[in-house]
Amino acid sequence: MPERTVHDLVEFERALQAPRMLLFKHSPVCPISAAAHGEYLAFCAEHPDAPTWLVDVIAERAAARGIAERCGIRHESPQAILFENGRPVWHASHGAITRAALAAAWAPRC
């Protein structure tokens, strides 16, 4: 499933309609975010059916802040948040965003 970009809260709310979705908040000017983005892209390549969404926290500042308010998780960048049935169930930021961590969070729970 191709990555999609969230531009506003209406798109974000639409994305939450999926049973599960992974959101990545990215700052295109931050080297830490660039490294996390590489890990996120590696996860996406290994899980092409996973619905993933990206928010550019600079271009879409209002959406990034609104998402933090909506889900109750303090805004950070880079940040990955896994949603299930519209609710956040896992999140990580900065160096904790690795391909392995994303895959472990995405793996089905027993």
N, C-alpha and C positions, 0 to 999 in steps of 0.2 A: 504494500500500500504506500503510495507516495507521501512524502512529508507535505504538510500543509502549513500555511502561515496564518496566525491569528493577528488580525488588524484591529479588532475591537471586541467588546464584551458580548456583542450579539453573536459573533462567530464562535467565541469561546463557549457560550451557552449551547450553541448548536453542536459543538464538538463533544460536549458532555453527554449528549444523547447516546453516544456509543457505550456499550456495556463496560468497556475498558479503553483507556487512552492515555498516552504518555505525552506530557507537555515539557518542552525544553525552553527555558528562558536564556537568551543569549545576548551578550554584548559584543558586537563586532569589532570593538576597539580594545578589548581586554585580552591579553595573552593567556590568562588562566581560562577564560571562557573559550578561547580558540582551542585549547587542549581538550577541554570538556566536550566541545562541539565535535571534535574528531572522534572521541569515544562514543558519543551519541550517534554519529554517522555510521560507525562500525557496528553498533547495535542495530541500527536500521537496516543495514545491509544483511545482517544475519537473521533478522526478523522482518522480512518484507511484508508480512500480513498484519503487523502491529500498526494500529492507527496512531500516528505521531503528529504532533503539532509543534511549531516553533514560534516563539515570540521574540522579536528584536526589541530589547528593552530600551533602546535609544529611540528608534523610529516610532515605537508604539508604547511610549512611557505610560500613558493613561491606561491602556489595556493591561500592561504588566502590573501596575499598582492595583487596578481593579480586581485582577485575578487573585492577588494576595488577600485583599479584603474579602472576596467571595469565598475563598477556601480556608481562610484563617491561618495561613502559613506565611510567616514573615517573608517579605520579598528579598531575594538574594539573586545574584547573577555571577556566574552561571548557576542555574538551578533546574533540577528535573523533578517532576511531580507525576506520580501515577494516580490516575483516577479510576475508580470502579463504581459504577452506578451513580455517577455524578459527584462522588465524594473522594477526597484525597485519602489514599491508603499508605502511601510511601513517598518520601522525598529525600533528596540529597542535594548538596551544593559543593561548589569548588572542586577540590581534588577527590572528593568522594564519588564524583560522577565518572564511573569507569564502565567500559563495555560489560565487564563481569557483574558489576553491581546492578546495572540496568537489566541484564539478563536474569539475574537472581530475583529481582523485584517483579519482573514480567512473568516468571515461571508460575505455572498453576500451583495453587496451594492445596494441600491435602485436606 
